[in-house]
């Protein structure tokens, strides 16, 4: 049954001994499984692609002189205390600079007494529908762009086509087994998986020399299945350098798949050693083979900063915020349109539809209504719109959990993919409602006055001194 996809997947990969598949020293399944599982879920649940705008023949953004220097810096790096592996999906702040909301404030906390450097992949490598290399100007002071590493990989790959046949045949055999079991076409995702594995193979020696030269005390990261992170993690394990995940999304019983495994006793090559978590309720440890004593609850530095910053925002209208998700955009935009139609005679309310960063540039025609404001850029973060709103609507975005800190009435749509795991964490209350459609939302709005109601028993309180002590404790262990 499709509803049992998660447990079926964990059982199947163990029965087939996929974790034993090795190619040139790499156990490739640990890396490939995340892409494949996500693709199966998208097919089964008829989700939109994460990057819905299909653009072809994009010309890459031209590099400034300072950007070129940041790309060259990686070749000369040495003697670093902490390496940060961020996410290139940055957000513009009031000072005009683009921030990585996951790593920049942690760097601020540590940089006075430690030499810190950030590695950032080009954004177009993450999002193939974009021509943006890096959002600039940036907040991060010491940074190495990884663009030239990616280009060196492309050159190596081009001249090594004949050498890749063995890997291609291994993946083809893997693909046939998985397609037979899960009865879906995985052709497109296996092309991506092969490309990502080759990146790790062809860049391993460079990153190994870099890590030996840099001699970091620890790696901090936004952990996902991006190849530069996976290969650096593998090398860090080999060199006994601790890998510390800075939590960047809600970890439920089943998601994200790259933190979830059926065998809790196996040693994994790329999994982080430690997690700096938002809070106990926001990190489900089931199926997660990281020792409990290696989990530390610290809250969210960026969210904490924005809560203080937006305390005095003035509100002149009752805004209802839709927190979109790129794989559910069509569904959520339709709901927003239907609610706007129901509220059109009531000028007290205005709908704000906040695009997910991966959706920016998308166009949902149903949102072209007088009482809907579409936010289709990076000029202000989600927290600003939460601070001026009285309610939020979504499915399973981390943003919904963050919105609880702003006292928002929260409507969770309960008739589509993803809501079940939210219900395990966020319980229905006087300000949290599970609804099936726009009509149910409208009826609740009519019955209740949507006043702010602070409901924050999910997030750990931020204590900067505590965080520094935790990091010192971790590095002393290694």
C-alpha positions, 0 to 999 in steps of 0.5 A, a space after each residue: 500500500 502507498 500509505 506504507 511507503 516509508 516502512 516499505 522503503 526502509 525494509 526493502 533497502 535492508 532486504 536487498 542489502 543496498 547499503 553494501 553496494 560500493 563503487 570506488 570506495 563509496 557506499 553509494 546507497 547512503 547518498 542515493 536513497 534520499 533522492 529516490 525516496 523523495 521522488 517516489 513520494 512525489 509520484 505517489 502523492 502527485 506533488 509538484 516538482 520542487 522547482 516548477 518553472 522549467 527554463 532552458 538554456 539559461 545564461 549564468 549570472 555574470 560574476 563580479 570581481 569580488 565574487 571571483 575572489 570568493 571562488 578562488 579562495 578555496 584553493 588557498 585555504 588553510 588553518 581554519 577552526 570551523 567550516 560552515 556548509 550553508 544553504 545558498 538560498 539566502 534571504 535579504 534583510 533590512 541592511 540590504 544584505 543577503 543572510 543564510 538564516 541557518 549559519 550566519 548568526 552561529 558564525 557571529 557567535 563564534 568568530 571572535 575567538 575562532 577562525 570561521 569560513 563558509 563553503 557555499 555552492 552556486 544557487 543554480 546547482 541547487 535550483 536548475 531553473 535559476 541563473 543566479 550563482 550567489 545572492 549578493 551582497 552577503 552578510 557572511 564575511 569569510 566565504 568560499 564559493 564552490 563554483 569552480 569546483 563544480 566546473 572542474 568536476 564537469 571537465 573531469 566528467 566530460 573526459 571520463 565518460 568511458 570510465 563511468 560505465 560500471 557505475 551506470 550499470 550498477 545504478 541501472 540494476 538498482 533502478 530496475 529493482 526499485 521500479 519493480 518494487 514500487 511500480 513507478 518510473 524513476 528514470 529522471 531521478 537516476 540521471 541526477 543521482 548518477 551525476 551527483 555520485 560522480 561529483 563526489 568521486 571526482 572531487 574527493 581528492 581535492 576536498 581531502 587535501 583541503 580538509 587536511 590543510 584546513 585542519 578544522 575542529 568541527 564542521 557545522 552544516 545545513 545537512 542535506 543530500 547535496 554532494 559537496 556536503 556528503 563528500 566533505 562529511 565522508 572525509 570528516 568521518 575519516 579524519 575524526 572531525 565532528 559534524 554538527 547539524 544545525 537543524 533547519 526543518 522540523 524532523 518528524 517520525 518519517 522525514 527528512 528521509 536522509 536522517 531516517 534509517 531502519 538499522 540504528 546500529 550501522 555506522 553511516 559514512 555521511 550522517 552528522 555526529 551531533 544535532 543542534 536542535 530547535 526543541 524536543 518536540 520538533 526533533 523526532 528521534 525515531 529511526 534516527 541513528 544519532 546518539 541521544 547524548 549528541 542531541 542538544 536543544 538550543 532553539 533558533 538563533 535567527 527566529 529569536 532575532 526576528 521575534 525581537 526585531 519585529 515586536 513593534 510592527 504596526 498592523 493596520 489591517 487583518 492579514 491572513 498569511 498563506 505559507 506556500 510550499 513549492 510542491 503544493 503551490 497549486 493546491 495552496 494557491 487554489 485554497 487562497 483564491 477560494 478564501 479570497 472569494 468568500 471574503 471579498 465583501 469584507 474589507 477588514 481582511 487581506 490575504 498575503 500569499 508568500 511564495 516559497 523561495 523555490 517558487 519565486 517567479 512562479 505565476 498562479 493566475 487564480 491569485 490575481 484578486 484585489 484582496 490577495 497580495 502575492 509576495 514573489 521576491 526575497 526582499 523580506 523574510 517570512 517572519 516579517 509577514 508573520 509579525 503583521 498577520 493575525 492568522 496563517 494557513 499551510 500544510 506542513 511547512 516549518 514556517 507554521 511552527 515558527 508562526 506559533 511564536 508570533 501568536 498566529 491563529 493557525 489553519 492546517 489543511 488536512 486533506 493533502 500530503 504531509 499533514 498527518 505528521 504535523 498533527 502528531 506534533 501540533 495539537 488542535 487548540 483554541 488557536 490551531 485548527 485542522 480544516 479541509 477547505 476554504 469554506 471551513 476556514 471562512 466559517 471559523 473566521 466568522 465565528 471567532 475574532 482572530 486575535 493573536 494568542 502566543 502559543 510557544 511551548 515548542 521552541 527551546 529558549 535561546 541561550 548564547 552562553 549555553 551554545 558556546 559551552 555545548 560547542 566547546 564540549 563537542 570539540 573537546 571530545 575529538 
